[in-house]
Amino acid sequence: MPNVSERGTLMPASPIRRLAPLANEAKARGIKVYHLNIGQPDVPTPPEGLEALKHIDRTVLEYSPSAGLLSLRKKLKEYYHRFNIDVDVEDIIVTSGGSEAVLFAMMACLDPGDEIIVPEPAYANYMAFAISAGAKIVTVPSSIDQGFALPPVEEFEKLITPRTKGILICNPNNPTGYLYTMKEMLQIRDLVKKYDLFLFSDEVYREFCYTGAPYISAFHLPGIEDHVVLADSVSKRYNECGIRIGALITKHKKLKENVMKFCQARLSPPLIGQIVAEASIDASPEYMLEVYNEYVERRKFLIDELNKIPGVYSPIPMGAFYTVARLPVDDADEFCKWCLTSFDLEGETIFMAPASGFYCTPGMGKDEVRISYVLRKEDLARCMTILRAALEAYPGRTLK
């Protein structure tokens, strides 16, 4: 039997999806499973997007340009200008989701053996994308006890070597919900400038900031405009994860040329998705405010209820729609499996993402889970009842 690639063997399984077979088995047994594991919103897609989908008037569903439809890129330029992100149409390349934007950024910027510094916990697919590019993720750990604040800038500087090519941040953060301050962003800016690095900035949760302060984009940082590589997506803000439309935005001319080679090799981003995305950018302010307010209410409810459960602690996330919570268990991976295989409350159980999969440092996140508050409050209330009962019954409970 031929051997498979070492790259594929090293590729980490998704902590968000790897327990999905156990959830499917639970459903086959008649158990209702509440999905807290994945950032799949349950709120409706904007009517503008759905109407565009229903009324596609084409006789041929053709390839689009490799960089994406010009009309969509023009619309995206208008959208970014609302956030004082000064980019031109030629700076925007449409991708198959934000994931492809991050992957193409790494493939176009990093050579095998190059290093990229990432605060952890981090979105697990960053590690997978780095492996695909032959690069190495070097992590700076943050702590739940500090609310997952950015580690001191000195901790970043200690890790910089001749192989370091960039720093990657997710702001607002997935999985923690942390929102970087202007002070933290300027410290990162100074490092990027001092060591001539790329700043990869994943900003797909831009709409979901709960502090009231103005949103800070990497493109707002003066003096590093040509260093910034921004990854974006319409998936979360318009609740249309399935259309797979994102964008890579950069002013770095040579990088754009490199990225376009990868875009041409994969031919084009999804045509139907682009049509829906372009229409969705015209979603009404009332729609966007309603979605925002819904997440504000869900966040408050979930964090309050989590912290009422004995032994459970969650900091207050200031962005996105995730939180990382510490549980009174000896192994959160085993607890999450147990909830799907061996526990139910009146025929119902919960599916959470073990947080260990969002860390690179062995042993970190062992008693933590990521929870997505993408369900309505009534369902979140039921989930908290189930979680409390599961923790009381779990054999590996650490709280006596």
C-alpha positions as CSV (number, residue, x, y, z in Angstrom):
1,M,0.0,0.0,0.0
2,P,1.5,3.4,-1.0
3,N,2.4,5.9,1.8
4,V,0.4,9.1,2.2
5,S,2.0,12.5,2.5
6,E,3.7,13.6,5.8
7,R,1.9,17.0,5.2
8,G,-1.5,15.3,5.3
9,T,-0.5,13.2,8.4
10,L,0.6,16.4,10.2
11,M,-2.5,18.3,9.3
12,P,-4.6,18.7,12.5
13,A,-8.2,17.6,12.6
14,S,-10.7,20.4,13.2
15,P,-11.6,20.7,16.9
16,I,-14.9,22.2,15.6
17,R,-15.9,19.3,13.3
18,R,-13.9,16.2,14.5
19,L,-16.6,15.1,16.9
20,A,-19.3,15.4,14.3
21,P,-19.5,11.6,13.7
22,L,-20.3,11.2,17.4
23,A,-23.0,13.9,17.1
24,N,-24.5,12.1,14.1
25,E,-24.5,8.8,16.0
26,A,-26.3,10.5,18.9
27,K,-28.9,11.9,16.4
28,A,-29.3,8.4,15.0
29,R,-30.2,7.1,18.5
30,G,-32.9,9.8,18.7
31,I,-31.0,12.3,20.8
32,K,-31.5,16.0,20.0
33,V,-28.1,17.7,19.7
34,Y,-27.6,21.4,20.3
35,H,-24.7,22.6,18.2
36,L,-22.5,25.0,20.2
37,N,-19.4,23.8,18.4
38,I,-19.6,25.8,15.2
39,G,-20.0,29.4,14.1
40,Q,-23.1,28.7,12.0
41,P,-25.6,31.6,12.8
42,D,-29.3,30.7,12.9
43,V,-30.4,34.2,12.0
44,P,-31.8,34.7,8.5
45,T,-29.7,35.8,5.5
46,P,-30.5,39.3,4.3
47,P,-33.6,39.4,2.1
48,E,-31.5,41.3,-0.5
49,G,-29.2,38.3,-0.9
50,L,-32.0,35.7,-1.0
51,E,-33.9,37.7,-3.6
52,A,-30.8,37.9,-5.8
53,L,-30.5,34.2,-5.5
54,K,-34.1,33.6,-6.5
55,H,-34.0,35.9,-9.5
56,I,-30.7,35.0,-11.2
57,D,-31.4,35.7,-14.9
58,R,-28.6,34.0,-16.8
59,T,-28.6,31.4,-19.5
60,V,-25.0,30.3,-18.7
61,L,-23.5,30.0,-15.2
62,E,-20.0,30.9,-16.5
63,Y,-16.6,31.3,-14.9
64,S,-16.0,34.6,-13.2
65,P,-12.7,36.5,-13.4
66,S,-10.1,34.9,-11.2
67,A,-10.0,38.0,-9.0
68,G,-13.8,38.0,-8.7
69,L,-16.6,40.0,-10.4
70,L,-15.6,43.6,-10.9
71,S,-19.1,44.7,-9.7
72,L,-18.6,42.8,-6.4
73,R,-15.1,44.3,-5.9
74,K,-16.5,47.8,-6.5
75,K,-19.3,47.1,-3.9
76,L,-16.7,45.8,-1.4
77,K,-14.7,49.0,-1.9
78,E,-17.7,51.0,-0.9
79,Y,-18.3,48.7,2.1
80,Y,-14.7,49.1,3.4
81,H,-14.9,52.8,3.0
82,R,-17.8,52.8,5.6
83,F,-15.2,51.6,8.1
84,N,-12.5,54.1,6.9
85,I,-10.5,51.3,5.3
86,D,-9.0,53.1,2.4
87,V,-8.6,50.5,-0.4
88,D,-9.1,50.5,-4.1
89,V,-10.8,47.9,-6.3
90,E,-7.4,46.6,-7.5
91,D,-6.4,45.9,-3.8
92,I,-9.4,43.5,-3.4
93,I,-9.2,39.9,-4.6
94,V,-12.4,37.7,-4.1
95,T,-11.7,34.3,-2.6
96,S,-13.7,31.2,-1.8
97,G,-14.4,32.2,1.8
98,G,-12.1,33.8,4.3
99,S,-10.3,30.5,4.7
100,E,-9.0,30.6,1.1
101,A,-7.9,34.2,1.7
102,V,-5.7,33.1,4.7
103,L,-4.4,30.1,2.8
104,F,-3.5,32.1,-0.3
105,A,-1.9,34.8,1.8
106,M,0.4,32.2,3.4
107,M,1.1,30.4,0.1
108,A,2.0,33.7,-1.5
109,C,4.1,35.2,1.4
110,L,5.8,32.2,3.1
111,D,8.4,29.8,1.9
112,P,8.9,26.3,3.5
113,G,10.5,26.7,6.9
114,D,9.4,30.3,7.3
115,E,7.7,31.2,10.6
116,I,4.6,33.2,11.5
117,I,3.8,34.3,15.1
118,V,0.2,33.8,16.3
119,P,-1.3,34.5,19.7
120,E,-3.0,31.3,21.1
121,P,-5.6,30.1,21.4
122,A,-6.2,30.6,17.7
123,Y,-8.5,29.6,14.9
124,A,-7.4,26.0,14.4
125,N,-7.3,26.2,10.6
126,Y,-4.4,28.7,10.8
127,M,-2.2,25.7,11.7
128,A,-3.6,23.7,8.9
129,F,-3.0,26.5,6.4
130,A,0.6,27.0,7.6
131,I,1.3,23.2,7.1
132,S,-0.1,23.5,3.6
133,A,2.4,26.3,2.9
134,G,5.3,24.4,4.5
135,A,5.5,27.1,7.2
136,K,5.7,27.0,10.9
137,I,3.3,28.6,13.4
138,V,5.0,29.9,16.5
139,T,2.6,30.8,19.3
140,V,2.5,33.3,22.0
141,P,0.1,32.0,24.7
142,S,-2.6,34.1,26.2
143,S,-4.5,33.3,29.4
144,I,-8.1,32.9,30.3
145,D,-7.3,34.5,33.7
146,Q,-6.2,37.6,31.8
147,G,-9.3,37.5,29.6
148,F,-7.1,36.4,26.7
149,A,-5.5,39.9,26.4
150,L,-2.6,40.2,24.0
151,P,0.6,39.0,25.7
152,P,3.3,41.6,26.3
153,V,4.9,42.8,23.2
154,E,8.3,41.6,24.6
155,E,7.0,38.0,24.4
156,F,6.5,38.5,20.6
157,E,9.9,40.0,20.2
158,K,11.6,37.1,21.9
159,L,10.2,34.8,19.2
160,I,11.4,36.7,16.2
161,T,14.2,34.9,14.2
162,P,15.6,35.3,10.7
163,R,12.9,32.9,9.5
164,T,10.0,35.1,10.9
165,K,8.0,36.5,8.1
166,G,4.8,37.8,9.8
167,I,2.4,38.1,12.7
168,L,-1.2,36.9,12.4
169,I,-4.1,38.2,14.4
170,C,-7.8,37.6,14.4
171,N,-9.7,40.7,15.5
172,P,-12.3,40.3,17.0
173,N,-10.9,37.0,17.9
174,N,-12.0,33.5,17.2
175,P,-12.1,31.4,19.5
176,T,-12.0,33.8,22.5
177,G,-14.1,36.8,21.4
178,Y,-11.2,39.1,22.5
179,L,-11.1,42.6,20.9
180,Y,-7.6,44.1,20.6
181,T,-7.2,47.7,21.9
182,M,-5.5,50.5,20.0
183,K,-2.5,50.3,22.3
184,E,-2.1,46.6,21.5
185,M,-2.5,47.2,17.8
186,L,0.1,49.9,17.8
187,Q,2.5,47.7,19.6
188,I,2.0,45.0,16.9
189,R,2.4,47.8,14.3
190,D,5.8,48.8,15.8
191,L,7.1,45.2,15.6
192,V,5.9,44.8,12.1
193,K,7.7,48.0,11.1
194,K,10.8,47.3,13.1
195,Y,11.4,43.8,11.7
196,D,9.9,44.4,8.2
197,L,7.2,41.7,8.7
198,F,3.8,41.0,7.1
199,L,0.7,41.6,9.3
200,F,-1.9,39.1,8.5
201,S,-5.2,40.3,9.9
202,D,-8.4,38.2,10.0
203,E,-11.2,40.6,10.4
204,V,-14.3,38.6,9.5
205,Y,-16.1,39.5,12.7
206,R,-15.8,43.3,12.2
207,E,-19.5,43.9,12.7
208,F,-19.6,42.3,16.1
209,C,-17.7,44.6,18.5
210,Y,-19.4,45.2,21.8
211,T,-17.3,48.0,23.5
212,G,-18.8,51.0,21.8
213,A,-15.3,52.1,20.7
214,P,-14.5,52.6,17.0
215,Y,-13.4,49.4,15.2
216,I,-9.7,49.2,14.7
217,S,-8.5,47.6,11.4
218,A,-4.9,46.7,10.6
219,F,-5.4,49.2,7.7
220,H,-6.0,51.9,10.3
221,L,-2.4,51.6,11.6
222,P,-0.2,54.3,10.1
223,G,3.1,53.5,8.4
224,I,2.6,49.8,7.5
225,E,0.0,50.0,4.7
226,D,2.1,47.8,2.4
227,H,2.7,45.2,5.1
228,V,-1.0,44.5,5.8
229,V,-2.7,41.4,4.4
230,L,-6.4,41.5,5.4
231,A,-8.6,38.4,5.2
232,D,-12.4,38.9,5.2
233,S,-15.6,37.1,4.6
234,V,-19.3,37.7,4.1
235,S,-20.2,34.5,5.9
236,K,-20.7,35.8,9.4
237,R,-21.9,39.3,8.9
238,Y,-24.7,38.3,6.4
239,N,-25.3,34.8,7.8
240,E,-24.5,33.1,4.5
241,C,-21.6,30.7,5.4
242,G,-22.6,28.4,2.6
243,I,-22.0,30.7,-0.3
244,R,-18.2,30.6,0.3
245,I,-17.3,34.2,-0.5
246,G,-14.4,36.0,1.1
247,A,-11.7,38.5,0.1
248,L,-8.0,39.1,0.4
249,I,-7.1,42.8,0.6
250,T,-3.6,44.2,0.3
251,K,-1.7,47.1,-1.2
252,H,1.5,45.1,-1.6
253,K,1.9,45.0,-5.4
254,K,4.2,41.9,-5.6
255,L,2.0,40.0,-3.2
256,K,-1.1,40.7,-5.3
257,E,0.7,39.3,-8.3
258,N,1.6,36.2,-6.3
259,V,-1.9,35.7,-5.0
260,M,-3.4,36.1,-8.5
261,K,-1.3,33.1,-9.7
262,F,-3.0,30.9,-7.0
263,C,-6.4,32.4,-8.0
264,Q,-5.9,31.6,-11.6
265,A,-4.8,28.1,-10.7
266,R,-8.1,27.5,-9.0
267,L,-9.9,29.3,-11.9
268,S,-12.6,31.4,-10.1
269,P,-14.5,32.0,-6.9
270,P,-18.1,30.7,-6.9
271,L,-20.3,32.7,-9.3
272,I,-23.6,32.2,-7.5
273,G,-22.0,33.1,-4.2
274,Q,-20.7,36.3,-5.6
275,I,-24.1,37.3,-6.9
276,V,-25.6,36.7,-3.5
277,A,-22.8,38.5,-1.7
278,E,-23.0,41.6,-3.9
279,A,-26.6,42.0,-3.2
280,S,-26.2,41.3,0.5
281,I,-23.8,44.3,0.9
282,D,-27.0,46.4,0.4
283,A,-28.6,44.9,3.5
284,S,-30.5,47.6,5.4
285,P,-29.1,49.3,8.5
286,E,-32.2,48.0,10.3
287,Y,-31.2,44.4,9.4
288,M,-27.6,44.8,10.6
289,L,-28.7,46.5,13.8
290,E,-31.3,43.7,14.6
291,V,-28.6,41.1,14.1
292,Y,-26.1,43.0,16.3
293,N,-28.6,43.5,19.1
294,E,-29.5,39.8,19.0
295,Y,-25.9,38.9,19.6
296,V,-25.6,41.4,22.4
297,E,-28.5,39.8,24.2
298,R,-27.2,36.3,23.6
299,R,-23.8,37.2,24.8
300,K,-25.0,38.7,28.0
301,F,-27.4,35.7,28.7
302,L,-24.8,33.1,28.0
303,I,-21.9,34.6,30.0
304,D,-24.2,35.2,32.9
305,E,-25.5,31.7,32.9
306,L,-22.1,30.1,32.4
307,N,-20.6,31.9,35.4
308,K,-23.6,30.8,37.6
309,I,-22.6,27.1,37.1
310,P,-20.3,26.0,40.0
311,G,-16.7,25.7,38.8
312,V,-17.3,27.3,35.4
313,Y,-15.6,30.5,34.4
314,S,-15.9,32.5,31.2
315,P,-14.4,36.0,30.7
316,I,-16.7,38.5,28.9
317,P,-16.0,38.4,25.1
318,M,-16.0,41.9,23.6
319,G,-16.4,40.7,20.0
320,A,-17.4,37.9,17.5
321,F,-19.9,35.3,18.9
322,Y,-17.7,32.9,20.8
323,T,-16.4,32.5,24.2
324,V,-13.8,30.1,25.7
325,A,-15.0,28.7,29.1
326,R,-13.1,26.8,31.8
327,L,-14.9,23.8,33.1
328,P,-14.4,21.7,36.3
329,V,-13.3,18.6,34.4
330,D,-10.0,16.8,34.1
331,D,-10.2,16.6,30.3
332,A,-12.5,18.7,28.2
333,D,-11.9,16.6,25.1
334,E,-13.2,13.5,26.9
335,F,-16.0,15.5,28.5
336,C,-17.2,16.7,25.0
337,K,-17.1,13.2,23.7
338,W,-18.9,11.9,26.8
339,C,-21.7,14.4,26.3
340,L,-22.3,13.0,22.8
341,T,-21.8,9.3,23.6
342,S,-22.9,8.6,27.2
343,F,-25.1,11.5,28.4
344,D,-28.4,13.1,27.6
345,L,-31.0,15.0,29.6
346,E,-34.5,14.0,28.7
347,G,-33.2,13.0,25.2
348,E,-31.1,16.1,24.6
349,T,-27.4,16.9,24.7
350,I,-24.8,19.5,23.7
351,F,-22.0,19.6,21.2
352,M,-19.1,21.8,22.2
353,A,-15.6,22.3,20.7
354,P,-12.7,21.2,22.9
355,A,-10.4,24.2,23.3
356,S,-7.2,22.2,23.2
357,G,-7.6,22.1,19.4
358,F,-7.1,25.9,19.3
359,Y,-3.7,25.7,21.1
360,C,-0.4,24.5,19.8
361,T,1.3,24.3,23.2
362,P,0.8,20.8,24.6
363,G,-1.4,20.7,27.7
364,M,-3.0,24.1,27.2
365,G,-6.8,24.4,27.1
366,K,-7.1,20.9,28.6
367,D,-10.1,22.1,30.8
368,E,-11.5,24.6,28.3
369,V,-14.2,24.6,25.6
370,R,-15.2,27.0,22.9
371,I,-18.9,27.8,22.8
372,S,-20.6,29.6,20.0
373,Y,-23.6,31.7,20.9
374,V,-25.3,31.3,17.5
375,L,-28.5,29.8,18.9
376,R,-31.6,31.7,20.1
377,K,-31.8,32.5,23.8
378,E,-34.4,29.8,24.5
379,D,-32.0,27.2,23.1
380,L,-29.0,28.6,25.0
381,A,-31.1,28.4,28.2
382,R,-31.7,24.7,27.5
383,C,-28.0,24.2,26.7
384,M,-27.0,25.7,30.1
385,T,-29.4,23.4,31.9
386,I,-27.9,20.4,30.0
387,L,-24.4,21.6,30.7
388,R,-25.1,22.0,34.4
389,A,-26.6,18.5,34.6
390,A,-23.7,17.0,32.6
391,L,-21.1,18.5,34.8
392,E,-22.9,17.1,37.9
393,A,-23.0,13.6,36.4
394,Y,-19.5,13.5,34.7
395,P,-17.1,10.9,36.2
396,G,-14.1,13.2,35.5
397,R,-15.5,16.2,37.4
398,T,-12.8,18.0,39.4
399,L,-15.1,20.2,41.6
400,K,-16.1,18.3,44.7
